[in-house]
Amino acid sequence: MMLKRFLLTGILALMIAGGVSAQEATQNPAAEGEPVRDGVSLAIYNQGTALVQDRRTFTFAEGINTLNFTDVAAGIDPTSVTFVSLTDPSGTVVLEQNYVFDLVNSSALLERYLDEIIDIIAEDGTAYRGQLLSGRNGEIILRSDAGQVIVIGLDKVRDLRFPELPGGLITRPTLRWMLQSAVAGEQQVALTYLTGGLNWTADYNVLLAADERSLDLNGWVTLTNQSGASYTDALVKLVAGDVNRIQPDMGMVSDGLMYAMRSEAVAPQVEQRDFSQYKLYEINRPVTVGMNETKQVEFVTAAAIAANTIFVYDASTPYYGGQSRDQYYGQTGITTVGYYLEFGTGEESGLDAALPAGRIRVYQEDTDGAALLIGENTINHTAKGENVRVYLGNAFDLVGERVQTNFNLISSNVLEETYEIRLRNRKEDQAVEVRVPEHLFRWTNWEIVSTSMAFTPVDSSTIEYRATVAPGEEVVITYTVRYTFPF
């Protein structure tokens, strides 16, 4: 329910300006003047977390001061906050730290004004005045001066009018410190905290050459800010990697804490370097990251990267551990042949860059020069010098069949079975190589006793065939495997 307007008088202006109640201001003088923001830095992790460092200058009185930091992120983790005076670190001592999140809203005001007199203007213009008895369950209950009880649905209210803003309610999430300063005067302070709601991902656009032997790649950093705060001219660093974080116990968290394909070569906007066991990407200019905004910055680009596409018919069941003597175990019925793009990230491939995890879209030009999407997927963090394999989809003109043609339980601990694999190429003029991984899924002790084609061992439970299939032709692969189980 949206209330169209609040008319607040009394100490509202005071609360917005200072963020301190009148009683607090008497006991603990607030730092004088409007704070000057000297700069903000963001270290954003690709796990929905950011480390914020905010530097501001305040004027302190000698002795006890109350200092308010407003405009902090609504997704802040208050337990992560650190505060330091950069001007006088030894003479400025923090006595108390509070995170105040009891913000002004209709529910909070109605809760605070129980038994008080308020004014209501309904949608039809009718004015009501009386003692507030309840503001829950989507309705307001008043008792007029004459003793009449009036019930009004919140969705029928145009204006709510309160005489003043109750003490303790604030307009923005605020970090508040009671601190002792040894000297009076200006001090620059730094606030550092972790917040949720800030995230970044990598997005890659790839243009695959017509011969599928090379590609052009553009990588973009995509920043998303849903932290509840804006950051103007921030110095932004992006951390790629799997940083371990303790998952919060949500039962212990207060409700207040919930919350172009080708481009010309230009100077890189993002510098990449190693940091601890992670990759760090630093944007080489100040960036304004607005609240509820998504922003993209190009961070890697390369042309003519060596690449190739492959076809894979993977129709067997991986080995999951244990033993299986069931004749029909592992029958998948898969007939589709997967279409994959492969390229390297090393210098020899023409890329020479690590690729953080993200989404990759692959395009290819049609005969008229228009680029069409041929596949989209995600990639994991990939170090420089490693290979990337991207599943693009299933080949339309390639078909596979895998059939068990013989099953023989020779003894209680020896089993033999035979498979026949048929690969058909329905393309009109293109021969293709199809890779056929066969997972030996029944037990770890296996032996290929006969085969119609040479194979390559891939790991302890997988072999792979590679068959070239001419256009309009069919290739048949058969093999027999013997499993020996322990007694």
N, C-alpha and C positions, 0 to 999 in steps of 0.2 A: 504494500500500500504506500502510495506517495502522497505526502501532505504538501500542498502547493506553497505554503509560506509559513514561517515563524516570525512573529513580531516580538522581539526581545528588547527589554529596556534595562535600566539599572546599571549593573556592573559588567555588562557584556563587553563593552569597549575595553575596560580595564583588563578583563580576563584574556582577550585576544592579544593585547599589547604585551602584557607581562607574563601571563601564564601562572601567576601566583595569587593565592587568596589574600585578602586584606590582612588577615591575621598573620599569615606566613610572612608577608612583606614587613610587618611591624617587628616580628621576632628575628627575621633573617633578611637583611636588605638584599634585593636582587642586584645582580651585576648591571651597571648602568648602561643606557644607550642601546641602540639596535646593534646586534652583533654583525660583524663584517665577515662574509664567507670568503676565505682566502683560497680555497681550492678543495676539490674532492677527487678521490681516486677510487676506482672499482677494480677488484680482482674477481672476475666472474668464472665460476666453475660450470662445466657442462652437466651438472647434476641438480640444477635448480637452486643453487646457493651462490651468494656473492659476499665478499669481504669489502666493507665500505670504510674508507678513511676520510673523515670530514674535518677540515681545519677552519677555525673561525677565531676572530679577535673580539674579546670582551673587555670592558672597563671594570676593574675590581675595586672594591673598597678594602681597606685594611681590616682584617679580622674575618668574621663569619659572613659568607655570601651564599645566596641561593642562585644557582645558575640553571637556566632552562635551555635545552637543545630541542627546538621544534623542527618540523619537517624531516624527522627520521622516518625510515621505512616502516609501514604498518606491519610488515612481515618480520620485524626484527626479532632476534633471539636475545632477550635481555641478559641472559647469563653469559653472553659472549662479549659484553661491552667492556672496553678499556678506555680510560680517560687519563690524559697527561697534559700538563702545562708545558708547552715548548719554550716559553719565556723564562719561567721560574720553577722548574720541576721540583727542586728541593724545598722551596718556600711555600708551595701550594699543596695542601693536604686535603684529600677527599674524606669527609666524615660520614657521608651517607649518599646512597645512590638509589633512585626510584625510577621506575618506568610507569608513566601515567597514561592510561588508555581509556579512561571513562569519558568517552567523547559525547558531544552534543548530538542527540537524535531524538526522534519522537518518543521512542520507548523509554529512554533515560529520563526525559523531561516529565513524562506522565508518571513514571515511578517516583520521581523526586517530589511531585506536586500533589501526592495523595493527601486528601483532607484540606487542600488549599483552594482558594477561589481562582478560577480561570474563565476565559471567554472563548466561545466557539462561534465561528460563522459557518453555517452549512452551505452546501452547494447551491441551494435555492435562495441564499441570501438571508435566511432566518438566523437571528442572533440568539445565543444562549449564554447564560452566566450562572455559575453556581459552584458548589463545593464538589471537587473531584473525588468520587467514591471508588472508581476503578477505571483502568485504561488497558485492560487485558482482553485477550480472545477476540481481537478485532473490533472492539466497541468501547465507547466512552460512556460512563454512567455519572451523571451529575445530580445533585440535589439543589433545587432552587431556593431562594430566600423564603418562599412560601411553603417549603417542605415538599414540593413536587419532585418526583424522581424522573429524570429524563435519560433515555438510552439513545445514543446516536452511533451508527456504524462508522468506523474510521474511514471507510471508502466514500462516505457521504460528507466528509469534512473538507471545507475549502481552506479555512484559517484556524490555527490554534494560537491563542494569545496568552502569554505568561507575563507576570509583572516584572520579573528579573530572571537572570541566569543563576540557578542554585550554585552555591559554593561547591567546588570539587569537580564540576564538569568543565571540560576544555574542548577547544575546537579542533585540535590536531594532536596526534600522538606525540608525547613529550618525554624526553629524558631529563630528569631533574636531580641536581646535585646540591648537597649542603657541603661547602668546602671552606677551608680557612686559608686566607692569603696573608703572607707576611708583609706585603707592601701593597700600596694603592697604585692604580694605574692600569694601562692596557697590557693585556697578555694574550698571546696566541695559544690556543688549546687545540688538541687533536683528539677526536673521538673515533674509535675503531670498533666495528661490530659486524656480526654475521647477520644476513637476512635471507629469507626465502623470497621467491617470486621473481628473481632475476635469473635468466638462463640464456645460454647461447648454444647454437648448433651450427654445424657446417652443412652447407648446401652446395652440391657440385652439379654443374652443367657440362655435359660431355657431347661433343659433336664427333661422331664416328665417321671415318672416311668411307667412301663408296666401296673400296676394296677391302674394308674391315681390317686393314693392316696398321692403321694409325688413328690417333684421335687428338682433338684439341680439348683442353680442360680449363674451366674457370671455377674457382672455389670461392664461396661467399660465407662470411660470418653473419649469422642471423641472430640478433639480440632481441630478446623479448623481456619487457619490463612490466611486471604485475606486482611489484613490491609495495606499492602504495606511496611512492615518493618519486620525484623527478631529480635528475642529476645534470646540472648545466656545466658545459665545458669540462667534462670529467676526463681524467687520464685513465684509459681503459686497458686492462690486461685480461687476457682470456687464458684459462688454464685447462689443458686437455689431458685427460687421464682419469684413472679410477681412484679418486681420493677417498679413503675410508672415512665415513662419518657415522656417529652413533645415531640411530633412529630414535626420535623422541617418543616418550610414552605419552600418547595423546590424552590418556586419562588424567595426566598430571598437568596438562597445559591449560591455562586460563582461556576463556572464550575471547578475551581481548587480544590474544596472540594468534588466533586462527586467521585465519585469513585466506642479358643479351648474349648470346652465344659466343661471338668473337669480339675481342677488344684490342685496341692498339697497345703496344708496350709502353708502360708508364712506370714511374718510380713506385715501388711497392708501398701500399698503405699500411701494411701489417708486417712487423718484424718477428720472425720466428727464432726462438732459441730454447736451449735445454734449461730446465729448472728442477733441481732435485731429480726425482724419477718421472717427471712429467714434461710435457711440452708447453711452452708459454708463448702466446701470441700478443704482441703489444701494438696497439693502433698508434701510428706515428703522428697523431694530431688530436686535439681535444674533441670530444664527442659529447653532444647533448643527448641524453637518453631520457625521453619523456615518459611520464607515467602512462601505462596502458598503450605502449608504442612498440612496434616491431621495426627494427632498423637493420639494414644490410650493408656490409663493407667487404669489398673484394680483398682476399688475402693470399690467393695463389692463382697463377695463370701460367699455362705452358701450351705450346703447339707442337704438332707432329710427334706425339708420344707413341712409341712403338706399342702395338696392341695386336690382339688376335681374338677371334670368336671361336668357341668350341661347342659341340653338341654332346650331351651326356644322357644316356639311357640308364637310369638308376631305379631298378624295379625290385630289388631284393631287400630283405629286412636286415638292418644292422644287428650286430651281436650285442645283446644287452646283459650278458652274464648268465650263468646257469647252463642247464642242459635241456635239450628238447628232443624227444623221440616221436612226437606227434607228426604224422605224415603231412598234414595240411598246414602246419605252422609255417609262417613266412610267406604265404601266398598273398601277393598284393594286388594283382590284376592291373598294374600300371601299364599303360600303353604310350604315354606321352614322352617325348624326347626334349629335355631341357636345353635352352639356348643361353649361353653364358658369354660375358665379355671378360677378358683377362688383360691386365697391363701391370707393369712394374713401377715402383716409386723411386727407383735409384737413378743415379746420374746417367747410366748407360741407356736407360729408356727414354731420356729426354725430359723427365719431370724433376728429379733431384729434390724431393720434398716429402716430409711426413704428412700424412692425411689424418686429421682427427675424425672421430666417428661422426657420421651424418648421413644425409640423404643424397643419393646420386640419381640424376636423370640423364638418360642417354638418348640422343637424337641422331638422325641420319638424314642427309639430303635426298629428296626425290629427284626425278629426272628434270623437273622444272626449277630446281634450286631451293624449293621450300623444305625446311627441316621438319621432320615428323618424329614424334616420340615413339621409340621402339622398346623402352623398358625403364622401370624405376625401381629402386631398392634402397637399402641402407648398407653402409659399410661400418666395420669396427675401426677402432684406432689402429692405424697401419704405420709402422715405422718406415723411415726412408730405407730403401734397398729391398723391401719386401714386395710381394705380389698381391694384387687385388683381383678377386674373382667376383663378378656381379651377375646374379641370376636375372635375366631379362624377361623370360617368359618361356613358352613352349613352341617349338618349331611346328609350323602348320603342315608341312609336307613330309615329315618324318614320323614313322610309326614303329613301335617296338612291341614284341610279344615275348613273354617268358613263361614257359610251361614245364612242369615237372613230368618227365617222361618215364621215370623208373624210381621205385622206392623199395629198398631191400634191407630189412633188419636181419643181418647175417647171424648175429648172436645177441646176447643180452647187453653187450657193451660195444658192438660194432654195427655201424649203419652205413649204407651206401645209397646215394641218390643221384639221379641224372637230370640235368636241365637242358632244355633247348631254347635258344634265344634267337628270334627272328627280327632283323632290322630291314625295313623297307624305305626306299627313297623315292618319293613321288614327284620330285622336282624334274623339270623338263630337260635341263641342260647343265646341272651342277652336281658334280660328285662331292660327297661329304665324308669326313671322318667322324665316326661316332665312338665315344668312349663309353665302355660298359663296365662300371664297377660291380663286382659280385661280392656281397658280404657273406662270409661263411658263418652262419648265425647260430648253429646248433651247439658247438663246443669249440674249445681252444685247440684241441688235438685233432687236426685234419690233414688230409693228403689228397691232392688231385691225382687220381689214378689214370684218367684218360682225358684228352682234350682235343678238339678239332683245330685249335688256333693257339698260338703262343700268347702267354699272358705275362703280366708284370706284377709281382707282389707289391702291395701298397703299404700294408701294415700287417700285424699279427692275425687279423681276421678279414682281410680284404685283398682280392686280386683284381686286376683291371685288364680288359681286352680293348683293343683299338682296331676297329674295322672300317675300311674305306668302302663306301657303298656308292656304286655308279647310279646315275639318274635312271629311274624306271626299273631298278634291279632290287634284289633281295639277297641279304647275306645271312647265313645260318651258323650259329655257334653252338656247339654242344660240349658239355664236360660232365665228368663224374667225380664226385667227392666222397671220400671215406672218412667218417668220424669214428674215433675210438674213445669211448667213455671209460672212466675209472670204474672198477668193480664196486 
